[in-house]
Amino acid sequence: IIGFLDENSLFRRLGYEREISQLKEEIEKYRADYEENTKRLNELNSNPDAIEQVAREKYLMKKPNEDIYVFEDNK
């Protein structure tokens, strides 16, 4: 009876284990994102060409005699 009705029942323990597993996966995802963003930030601080690339791709900036064409996916 204690194994099924108690606050430490088998069902709750399995639910907690599943939740812990999901949270660990989420932590790993955020850790990977953090490492990637840190690497990108270091690159932007040390490489002026990377700054130009971000300005062109994200903010659609261009040089005076250039034309920009933007293609969008319709997915």
C-alpha positions as CSV (number, residue, x, y, z in Angstrom):
1,I,0.0,0.0,0.0
2,I,2.8,2.4,0.8
3,G,4.5,1.7,-2.5
4,F,1.4,3.0,-4.4
5,L,-0.3,5.5,-2.1
6,D,2.6,7.2,-0.3
7,E,4.1,10.5,-1.4
8,N,7.3,8.4,-2.2
9,S,5.3,5.9,-4.3
10,L,6.8,4.1,-7.3
11,F,4.7,6.2,-9.7
12,R,6.0,9.4,-8.3
13,R,9.5,8.2,-8.3
14,L,9.3,7.2,-12.0
15,G,7.8,10.6,-12.8
16,Y,10.6,12.4,-10.9
17,E,13.2,10.3,-12.7
18,R,11.7,11.2,-16.1
19,E,11.6,14.9,-15.1
20,I,15.3,14.8,-14.0
21,S,16.2,13.2,-17.3
22,Q,14.5,15.9,-19.3
23,L,16.1,18.6,-17.2
24,K,19.5,17.1,-17.7
25,E,19.0,17.1,-21.5
26,E,17.9,20.7,-21.3
27,I,21.0,21.6,-19.3
28,E,23.2,20.0,-21.9
29,K,21.4,21.8,-24.7
30,Y,21.9,25.2,-23.0
31,R,25.5,24.3,-22.2
32,A,26.2,23.6,-25.9
33,D,24.4,26.8,-26.9
34,Y,26.5,28.8,-24.4
35,E,29.8,27.3,-25.7
36,E,28.8,28.0,-29.3
37,N,27.8,31.6,-28.4
38,T,31.0,32.2,-26.4
39,K,33.1,30.9,-29.4
40,R,31.1,33.2,-31.7
41,L,31.6,36.2,-29.4
42,N,35.4,35.6,-29.2
43,E,35.5,35.4,-33.0
44,L,33.6,38.7,-33.2
45,N,36.0,40.4,-30.8
46,S,39.1,39.3,-32.7
47,N,38.0,39.2,-36.4
48,P,36.7,42.3,-38.2
49,D,35.5,40.1,-41.1
50,A,33.2,38.3,-38.8
51,I,31.6,41.6,-37.7
52,E,31.1,42.5,-41.4
53,Q,29.5,39.1,-42.0
54,V,27.0,39.6,-39.1
55,A,26.2,43.1,-40.3
56,R,25.5,41.9,-43.8
57,E,23.5,38.7,-42.9
58,K,21.5,39.9,-39.9
59,Y,21.1,43.6,-40.6
60,L,21.2,43.6,-44.4
61,M,23.9,46.2,-44.5
62,K,25.7,46.7,-47.8
63,K,28.5,48.6,-49.4
64,P,27.7,51.7,-51.4
65,N,27.7,50.0,-54.9
66,E,26.1,46.7,-54.0
67,D,22.6,45.3,-54.4
68,I,21.1,42.9,-51.9
69,Y,18.7,40.1,-52.7
70,V,16.9,38.4,-49.9
71,F,15.5,34.9,-50.4
72,E,13.0,33.4,-48.0
73,D,12.0,29.8,-47.5
74,N,8.2,29.2,-47.5
75,K,8.2,26.2,-45.1
